[in-house]
């Protein structure tokens, strides 16, 4: 990258961000949805999730008990400016097709950057996101919890996802944590793996739901969509999203849907109610635990 351009970015002479964050529990189909939205006109995004930058500024080691929660008070003005600069720098470095004119439009004309991010841990970053990007929009992806938890079980020991090492207490039933770490994890690690995954799924959703219910401003900036509806009526859902975000649908978006692509996180061939074949007994075991939230989420997207 041109050193002059880099100096401008790191000097905080940056254009305004108009960010859009996809929120979801693990294994909710958000990677598939993210790949569709990355095709929207003029969207800036990373190929995958933005965990590395979050860890750079908010490492687990800063906390006595590691988790992915970030308190808004941690976001000082200095950190906010530095975070935005690094976000922009890394984005430009990964955008091989960035033209000089694109750069001039954004930096000299102060043209807003339509930044799209899908990082699962953002369910626990909401306090920080509201502080760093007060004008952000949110799309909350909801999927049948039985399917999510079954997929979480499938991925937990697959080796496909990063295994987060934690200081597990004695007699824990797991030796690593897969997926983002909700606060309070140390209180459930003596339970069965289905119970742990169910608790994790509920915590990811609980943090978003409580923000939706308790914050009118956040509620006005967040739309909830169903993964199942996205698969059944992709064009209709995409039009609703485009209207909410003021993004423009491109032929690339439509082609991704029509090609029936699967996301890079797919572990086994998609199938309706796959959980009934993969983990029926495990899901039956935790069904009483998750039923109230299943009903709450169903009413949210119905």
The 8 nearest C-alpha neighbors of each residue, nearest first, counted from 0:
[[1, 2, 5, 92, 4, 3, 91, 88],
 [0, 2, 4, 3, 5, 6, 7, 92],
 [3, 1, 5, 4, 6, 0, 7, 8],
 [2, 4, 6, 5, 1, 7, 0, 8],
 [5, 3, 7, 1, 6, 2, 8, 0],
 [4, 6, 2, 8, 3, 7, 9, 1],
 [5, 7, 3, 9, 4, 8, 10, 2],
 [8, 6, 10, 4, 5, 9, 12, 3],
 [7, 9, 5, 10, 6, 11, 84, 12],
 [10, 8, 6, 11, 84, 7, 5, 85],
 [9, 11, 7, 8, 12, 6, 84, 13],
 [12, 10, 13, 9, 8, 84, 80, 7],
 [13, 11, 10, 7, 8, 14, 9, 106],
 [12, 14, 11, 8, 106, 15, 84, 7],
 [13, 15, 109, 106, 105, 111, 110, 16],
 [16, 14, 111, 112, 13, 17, 109, 110],
 [17, 15, 112, 111, 18, 113, 14, 114],
 [16, 18, 113, 112, 114, 111, 135, 15],
 [19, 17, 114, 135, 16, 113, 115, 136],
 [18, 20, 136, 115, 137, 135, 114, 116],
 [21, 19, 137, 116, 115, 117, 22, 138],
 [20, 22, 138, 117, 137, 139, 116, 19],
 [23, 21, 139, 138, 140, 122, 20, 119],
 [24, 22, 140, 139, 119, 27, 25, 141],
 [23, 25, 203, 200, 27, 204, 119, 26],
 [26, 24, 27, 119, 23, 178, 147, 200],
 [27, 25, 147, 28, 150, 151, 24, 29],
 [28, 26, 142, 29, 25, 147, 24, 23],
 [29, 27, 31, 30, 26, 226, 32, 142],
 [28, 30, 32, 31, 27, 33, 140, 23],
 [31, 29, 33, 32, 28, 262, 34, 264],
 [32, 30, 262, 34, 29, 33, 28, 261],
 [31, 33, 29, 35, 30, 34, 36, 28],
 [32, 34, 30, 36, 35, 31, 29, 37],
 [33, 35, 37, 31, 32, 36, 30, 38],
 [34, 36, 252, 32, 33, 37, 38, 255],
 [37, 35, 33, 38, 39, 34, 32, 252],
 [38, 36, 34, 39, 35, 33, 42, 44],
 [37, 39, 252, 36, 251, 35, 40, 249],
 [40, 38, 248, 36, 37, 249, 247, 42],
 [39, 41, 247, 42, 249, 38, 248, 246],
 [42, 40, 39, 43, 113, 112, 246, 247],
 [43, 41, 113, 40, 39, 114, 37, 44],
 [42, 44, 114, 113, 115, 41, 112, 45],
 [45, 43, 115, 114, 116, 42, 46, 37],
 [44, 46, 47, 90, 48, 49, 43, 93],
 [45, 47, 44, 48, 93, 34, 37, 49],
 [48, 46, 45, 49, 117, 118, 30, 44],
 [47, 49, 118, 117, 50, 45, 116, 46],
 [48, 50, 51, 118, 52, 47, 53, 116],
 [49, 51, 53, 52, 48, 54, 118, 120],
 [52, 50, 54, 53, 49, 55, 48, 56],
 [51, 53, 55, 54, 50, 49, 56, 86],
 [52, 54, 50, 55, 56, 51, 57, 49],
 [55, 53, 58, 57, 51, 52, 56, 50],
 [56, 54, 52, 53, 57, 58, 51, 50],
 [55, 57, 53, 54, 58, 52, 82, 78],
 [56, 58, 54, 53, 55, 59, 61, 69],
 [59, 57, 54, 60, 61, 55, 56, 53],
 [58, 60, 65, 61, 62, 66, 57, 54],
 [61, 59, 58, 62, 65, 63, 57, 64],
 [60, 62, 59, 58, 63, 57, 65, 64],
 [63, 61, 64, 60, 65, 59, 66, 58],
 [62, 64, 65, 61, 60, 59, 66, 166],
 [63, 65, 62, 66, 59, 182, 166, 60],
 [66, 64, 59, 62, 63, 60, 67, 165],
 [65, 67, 180, 182, 68, 181, 59, 64],
 [68, 66, 180, 123, 181, 120, 179, 69],
 [67, 69, 123, 66, 124, 70, 182, 181],
 [70, 68, 124, 127, 67, 71, 123, 126],
 [71, 69, 72, 73, 126, 127, 68, 124],
 [70, 72, 127, 126, 73, 74, 130, 69],
 [71, 73, 70, 74, 75, 127, 126, 69],
 [74, 72, 71, 70, 75, 69, 127, 78],
 [75, 73, 72, 71, 78, 79, 127, 76],
 [74, 76, 78, 77, 73, 79, 72, 71],
 [75, 77, 79, 78, 80, 74, 81, 131],
 [76, 78, 75, 80, 79, 81, 74, 82],
 [79, 77, 81, 75, 76, 80, 74, 82],
 [78, 80, 76, 82, 77, 81, 131, 74],
 [81, 79, 83, 77, 82, 78, 76, 84],
 [80, 82, 78, 84, 79, 83, 85, 77],
 [83, 81, 79, 85, 84, 80, 78, 86],
 [84, 82, 86, 80, 81, 85, 87, 79],
 [85, 83, 81, 87, 86, 9, 82, 8],
 [84, 86, 88, 82, 87, 83, 89, 81],
 [87, 85, 83, 89, 84, 88, 82, 90],
 [86, 88, 90, 84, 85, 89, 83, 91],
 [87, 89, 85, 91, 90, 86, 84, 92],
 [90, 88, 92, 86, 91, 87, 85, 93],
 [91, 89, 87, 93, 88, 92, 86, 94],
 [90, 92, 94, 88, 93, 89, 87, 97],
 [91, 93, 89, 90, 94, 88, 95, 0],
 [92, 94, 90, 91, 95, 89, 45, 46],
 [95, 93, 91, 96, 97, 92, 90, 43],
 [94, 96, 97, 93, 92, 91, 98, 90],
 [95, 97, 94, 98, 93, 91, 99, 101],
 [98, 96, 94, 95, 101, 99, 91, 102],
 [99, 97, 101, 100, 96, 102, 95, 103],
 [98, 100, 102, 101, 103, 97, 104, 96],
 [99, 101, 103, 98, 102, 104, 97, 105],
 [102, 100, 104, 98, 99, 103, 105, 97],
 [101, 103, 99, 100, 105, 104, 106, 98],
 [104, 102, 100, 107, 106, 105, 101, 99],
 [105, 103, 108, 101, 102, 110, 106, 107],
 [106, 104, 110, 109, 102, 103, 108, 14],
 [107, 105, 109, 103, 14, 108, 104, 102],
 [106, 108, 103, 109, 104, 105, 110, 102],
 [107, 109, 104, 110, 105, 106, 103, 14],
 [110, 108, 14, 105, 106, 107, 111, 15],
 [109, 111, 105, 108, 104, 14, 112, 106],
 [112, 110, 15, 16, 14, 17, 109, 113],
 [111, 113, 16, 114, 17, 15, 110, 14],
 [114, 112, 17, 42, 18, 43, 111, 16],
 [113, 115, 18, 43, 112, 44, 42, 19],
 [114, 116, 19, 44, 18, 20, 43, 113],
 [117, 115, 20, 118, 44, 21, 19, 114],
 [116, 118, 21, 48, 20, 119, 33, 22],
 [119, 117, 48, 120, 121, 49, 116, 50],
 [118, 120, 121, 23, 122, 25, 24, 117],
 [121, 119, 122, 179, 118, 123, 67, 124],
 [122, 120, 124, 123, 119, 118, 125, 22],
 [121, 123, 120, 124, 203, 22, 207, 125],
 [122, 124, 68, 121, 120, 125, 67, 69],
 [125, 123, 121, 127, 69, 126, 122, 68],
 [124, 126, 128, 127, 123, 129, 122, 121],
 [127, 125, 71, 129, 128, 124, 70, 130],
 [126, 128, 71, 130, 124, 125, 129, 70],
 [129, 127, 125, 131, 130, 132, 126, 124],
 [128, 130, 133, 132, 126, 127, 131, 125],
 [129, 131, 127, 128, 132, 133, 71, 126],
 [130, 132, 128, 79, 129, 127, 133, 74],
 [131, 133, 129, 135, 134, 128, 130, 18],
 [134, 132, 129, 135, 130, 131, 128, 136],
 [133, 135, 132, 136, 17, 18, 129, 220],
 [136, 134, 18, 132, 133, 19, 17, 137],
 [135, 137, 19, 220, 221, 20, 18, 134],
 [138, 136, 221, 20, 19, 21, 220, 139],
 [139, 137, 21, 222, 221, 223, 22, 20],
 [138, 140, 223, 22, 23, 21, 222, 224],
 [139, 141, 23, 224, 225, 223, 22, 138],
 [142, 140, 225, 226, 224, 139, 27, 23],
 [143, 141, 226, 27, 225, 144, 227, 140],
 [142, 144, 145, 146, 147, 141, 293, 227],
 [145, 143, 147, 146, 148, 142, 293, 200],
 [144, 146, 148, 143, 147, 149, 282, 274],
 [145, 147, 149, 144, 274, 143, 148, 150],
 [148, 146, 144, 150, 26, 149, 145, 27],
 [147, 149, 151, 150, 145, 146, 144, 196],
 [148, 150, 152, 146, 151, 274, 147, 278],
 [149, 151, 153, 147, 148, 152, 26, 146],
 [152, 150, 148, 154, 153, 149, 155, 147],
 [153, 151, 149, 155, 150, 154, 148, 193],
 [152, 154, 150, 151, 155, 149, 157, 156],
 [153, 155, 157, 151, 152, 156, 150, 159],
 [154, 156, 152, 177, 157, 151, 153, 158],
 [157, 155, 158, 154, 153, 152, 177, 159],
 [156, 158, 154, 159, 155, 153, 160, 266],
 [157, 159, 156, 160, 161, 154, 155, 162],
 [160, 158, 157, 161, 154, 156, 264, 266],
 [161, 159, 158, 162, 177, 154, 157, 178],
 [160, 162, 163, 177, 159, 158, 178, 176],
 [163, 161, 177, 176, 175, 164, 160, 158],
 [162, 164, 176, 175, 177, 161, 165, 178],
 [165, 163, 175, 162, 176, 166, 174, 167],
 [164, 166, 167, 163, 175, 176, 65, 174],
 [167, 165, 168, 164, 64, 65, 185, 175],
 [168, 166, 165, 171, 169, 185, 174, 188],
 [169, 167, 171, 170, 166, 185, 188, 189],
 [168, 170, 171, 167, 189, 172, 188, 166],
 [171, 169, 189, 172, 168, 188, 167, 173],
 [172, 170, 189, 188, 173, 169, 168, 167],
 [171, 173, 189, 188, 170, 190, 191, 174],
 [174, 172, 171, 175, 188, 176, 192, 189],
 [175, 173, 172, 176, 171, 167, 164, 165],
 [176, 174, 164, 173, 162, 163, 177, 165],
 [175, 177, 163, 162, 164, 178, 174, 165],
 [176, 178, 162, 155, 163, 161, 175, 160],
 [179, 177, 180, 176, 25, 160, 161, 162],
 [180, 178, 120, 67, 181, 177, 119, 66],
 [179, 181, 66, 67, 178, 182, 184, 176],
 [182, 180, 66, 184, 67, 183, 179, 202],
 [181, 183, 66, 184, 180, 68, 67, 65],
 [182, 184, 185, 186, 181, 187, 66, 180],
 [183, 185, 186, 182, 187, 181, 188, 180],
 [186, 184, 183, 187, 188, 167, 168, 182],
 [185, 187, 184, 183, 188, 189, 190, 168],
 [188, 186, 189, 190, 185, 184, 195, 183],
 [189, 187, 171, 190, 185, 172, 186, 173],
 [188, 190, 171, 172, 187, 170, 191, 186],
 [191, 189, 188, 187, 194, 195, 192, 172],
 [192, 190, 194, 193, 195, 172, 189, 188],
 [191, 193, 195, 194, 196, 190, 172, 173],
 [194, 192, 196, 195, 191, 281, 197, 152],
 [195, 193, 197, 191, 192, 196, 198, 190],
 [196, 194, 192, 198, 197, 193, 199, 187],
 [197, 195, 199, 193, 198, 194, 148, 200],
 [196, 198, 194, 200, 195, 199, 148, 193],
 [197, 199, 201, 195, 196, 200, 194, 202],
 [200, 198, 196, 202, 201, 197, 195, 203],
 [201, 199, 197, 203, 198, 202, 24, 196],
 [200, 202, 198, 204, 199, 203, 205, 197],
 [203, 201, 205, 199, 204, 200, 198, 206],
 [204, 202, 24, 200, 201, 205, 206, 122],
 [203, 205, 201, 207, 202, 206, 208, 24],
 [206, 204, 202, 208, 207, 203, 201, 209],
 [205, 207, 209, 204, 208, 203, 122, 202],
 [208, 206, 210, 204, 205, 209, 122, 211],
 [209, 207, 211, 205, 210, 206, 204, 212],
 [208, 210, 212, 211, 206, 207, 213, 205],
 [209, 211, 207, 213, 208, 212, 214, 206],
 [212, 210, 218, 208, 209, 213, 214, 217],
 [213, 211, 209, 210, 214, 208, 218, 215],
 [212, 214, 210, 211, 209, 215, 218, 208],
 [213, 215, 217, 216, 210, 211, 212, 218],
 [216, 214, 218, 217, 219, 213, 211, 212],
 [215, 217, 219, 218, 214, 220, 211, 221],
 [216, 218, 220, 214, 219, 215, 211, 221],
 [217, 219, 211, 215, 221, 216, 220, 214],
 [220, 218, 216, 217, 221, 215, 222, 211],
 [221, 219, 136, 217, 218, 137, 216, 222],
 [222, 220, 137, 218, 138, 219, 136, 217],
 [221, 223, 138, 139, 137, 224, 220, 243],
 [224, 222, 139, 138, 140, 300, 221, 225],
 [225, 223, 140, 300, 141, 139, 226, 222],
 [224, 226, 141, 228, 227, 142, 140, 300],
 [225, 227, 229, 142, 228, 141, 28, 140],
 [226, 228, 230, 225, 229, 231, 142, 143],
 [229, 227, 231, 225, 230, 226, 232, 233],
 [228, 230, 233, 226, 232, 227, 231, 236],
 [229, 231, 227, 228, 233, 232, 226, 225],
 [230, 232, 228, 229, 233, 227, 226, 234],
 [231, 233, 229, 235, 228, 234, 230, 236],
 [234, 232, 229, 236, 235, 230, 237, 231],
 [233, 235, 237, 236, 232, 238, 253, 229],
 [234, 236, 238, 237, 232, 233, 239, 229],
 [237, 235, 239, 233, 238, 234, 229, 240],
 [236, 238, 240, 234, 239, 235, 233, 241],
 [237, 239, 241, 235, 240, 236, 242, 234],
 [240, 238, 236, 242, 237, 241, 243, 235],
 [241, 239, 237, 243, 242, 238, 244, 236],
 [242, 240, 246, 238, 244, 245, 243, 239],
 [241, 243, 239, 245, 240, 244, 238, 246],
 [242, 244, 240, 241, 245, 239, 222, 246],
 [245, 243, 241, 246, 242, 240, 136, 19],
 [246, 244, 242, 241, 243, 247, 240, 248],
 [247, 245, 241, 244, 39, 248, 40, 242],
 [246, 248, 40, 39, 241, 249, 245, 41],
 [247, 249, 39, 252, 40, 246, 241, 250],
 [248, 250, 251, 252, 39, 40, 247, 38],
 [251, 249, 253, 252, 254, 248, 38, 255],
 [252, 250, 254, 249, 253, 38, 255, 39],
 [253, 251, 38, 35, 255, 250, 249, 254],
 [252, 254, 250, 256, 255, 251, 257, 249],
 [253, 255, 257, 251, 256, 252, 258, 250],
 [254, 256, 252, 258, 253, 257, 251, 260],
 [257, 255, 253, 259, 254, 258, 252, 260],
 [258, 256, 254, 259, 255, 253, 260, 252],
 [257, 259, 255, 260, 256, 254, 253, 261],
 [260, 258, 257, 256, 261, 255, 254, 230],
 [259, 261, 258, 255, 262, 256, 257, 31],
 [260, 262, 31, 265, 259, 263, 264, 269],
 [263, 261, 31, 264, 265, 30, 260, 34],
 [262, 264, 265, 261, 30, 31, 266, 47],
 [263, 265, 262, 266, 30, 261, 159, 26],
 [266, 264, 263, 262, 267, 261, 268, 269],
 [265, 267, 264, 268, 154, 153, 150, 159],
 [268, 266, 265, 269, 270, 153, 150, 264],
 [267, 269, 270, 266, 265, 261, 273, 271],
 [270, 268, 267, 271, 273, 265, 261, 266],
 [271, 269, 273, 272, 268, 267, 274, 276],
 [270, 272, 273, 269, 274, 146, 275, 227],
 [273, 271, 274, 275, 270, 146, 276, 145],
 [272, 274, 270, 275, 271, 276, 277, 146],
 [273, 275, 277, 278, 272, 276, 149, 146],
 [276, 274, 279, 273, 272, 277, 278, 282],
 [275, 277, 274, 273, 278, 279, 272, 280],
 [276, 278, 274, 275, 273, 279, 149, 153],
 [279, 277, 274, 281, 280, 149, 276, 275],
 [280, 278, 275, 282, 281, 274, 283, 276],
 [281, 279, 283, 282, 278, 284, 275, 285],
 [282, 280, 284, 278, 283, 279, 193, 285],
 [283, 281, 284, 279, 285, 280, 286, 278],
 [282, 284, 280, 286, 281, 285, 279, 287],
 [283, 285, 281, 282, 286, 280, 287, 193],
 [286, 284, 288, 282, 283, 287, 194, 289],
 [285, 287, 283, 289, 288, 290, 284, 282],
 [288, 286, 290, 285, 289, 284, 291, 283],
 [287, 289, 285, 286, 290, 291, 197, 194],
 [288, 290, 286, 292, 287, 291, 293, 285],
 [289, 291, 293, 287, 292, 286, 288, 294],
 [292, 290, 294, 293, 289, 295, 288, 287],
 [291, 293, 295, 294, 290, 289, 296, 201],
 [294, 292, 290, 296, 291, 295, 297, 289],
 [293, 295, 297, 292, 291, 296, 290, 298],
 [294, 296, 292, 298, 297, 293, 291, 299],
 [297, 295, 299, 293, 298, 294, 292, 300],
 [296, 298, 294, 299, 295, 300, 301, 293],
 [297, 299, 301, 295, 296, 300, 294, 293],
 [298, 300, 296, 297, 301, 295, 223, 224],
 [299, 301, 297, 298, 224, 225, 223, 296],
 [300, 298, 299, 297, 225, 296, 224, 228]]
